[in-house]
């Protein structure tokens, strides 16, 4: 038998084997990342509005000569019928609109999660009753419900408005949470926990809630965009944020009468609302895709 | 099938009853009473106020008021509007047809356009057409209704004087028109408000239709149709679309609340005398019975809309009928 001759010099290195697949984590689509960046910019602008050196959004410097001026170098977005700078009103209005939305979303998520979790863990009768009530409330167009409440109580303060918006926005969240809880209840680890005698509350906190964080995150963007649009609509009708505090909806209201001649007053705040809501929608879409556990990680 | 229909009707009835109860409770929990506004005149003495309260049964205990209210609603007596000085049912009878015209047109337009767009997008998923239409859809879905209405007014009524600024018919000249001119006038006034509403809804319908069509395209029967050598258009329209239309029918039920909410703002901006405008002015002037009736009627419309969608779905999908 002939022995194969040893190659002279260095041995040929063996071909490289593919290593273990590297898990890259959830990937967010580029559109959603841009949306998230836009929202961050908006939030920072709103938060640090005072440091931007803007004109006073409430003062009326010269109602005779400066009212309803078209956009110019001095007033990039023009002035409104009360000679207020539209740019500064839009930015300070963003502070109000976004702030109200953030708080209302927090309220809605808290109530909705609690209600949905309780309904999901309750017996079938209780669950049915609870959900029938939610369905009934969902069938009333929210704008009418909130309008009726607001108008019957007269103009409300900002905290009351936040509470009202939050209290009318949790229904969808509760349905989502209930569905997830119902599904999770049948999973082995939950059944095991129940068998071990873990209390319902502990099961909820330790096992159920951490597993519904993902769909909840997506629904945060949904609730937020609806609350922003609702608050804008209410302020447009005059029953939301009260004058002279600027809010995107109320600035649009200021310019609604003369939209034919002085279009800039209504145009810019509306555009801002549209961009914000669009960004929230894109972010929500991206989050839903990225966090969907059924999708394989892309190579 | 018959039992399904009856069951759903009962469900809808229960929902409307709950809505009526909730509205009643909310209104009576609020401070003041219907006559705080109407009798704001300080010259009106306390005795007259007491007389009015007695006349309208407001001095009765709450549960008895509630019971009477339910009986009246069942009989069709929806109360008296203190601001319009007429029975509530008369005011509703005037406003409801206008609203139905506006909303019906908007739904037809939006579903036709939305389904078409969804099909176009799903025909070549991922192409630039798909992505461009998707972004445009996203933009329109995000717009505040009242802002879009104002911008439509600005562009199509003020800058390019193509359409009138508001109302259902020309306030001055309508009575002098020939029947044909009347029809044209009505249509001209209908265009902008219904287009505004439709633009908002089309985006949602298109997104949904696209997703449904893409899901169906993966099924076996579509692959079979393609394997048979049928043209892509025939596969898409005749085989895939028929099945992908079903989820869109359920979307119809969900769209009605959004439609009503949007209609409130559109009616306000375009001065369209429909239910939305009536509800807003009733709420602003604290016209209690009118507010209650408006909220109940609107909720009934929403419930009926979703019921119609469910029934349509049951008719369209033979798999449900086998139950």
Interface residues (C-beta under 8 A of the other chain):
Chain A: X132 X133 X135 X136 X137 X138 X139 X140 X141 X142 X143 X144 X145 X147 X148 X149 X151 X152 X153 X154 X225 X229 X232 X233 X236 X237 X239 X249 X252 X256 X259 X260 X261 X263 X266 X267 X270 X273 X274 X275 X277 X278 X280 X281 X282
Chain B: X14 X15 X18 X19 X22 X23 X26 X27 X30 X31 X138 X139 X141 X142 X143 X144 X145 X146 X147 X150 X151 X153 X154 X157 X158 X159 X257 X258 X260 X261 X264 X265 X268 X269 X279 X280 X283 X284 X286 X291 X294 X295 X298 X299 X302 X303 X306
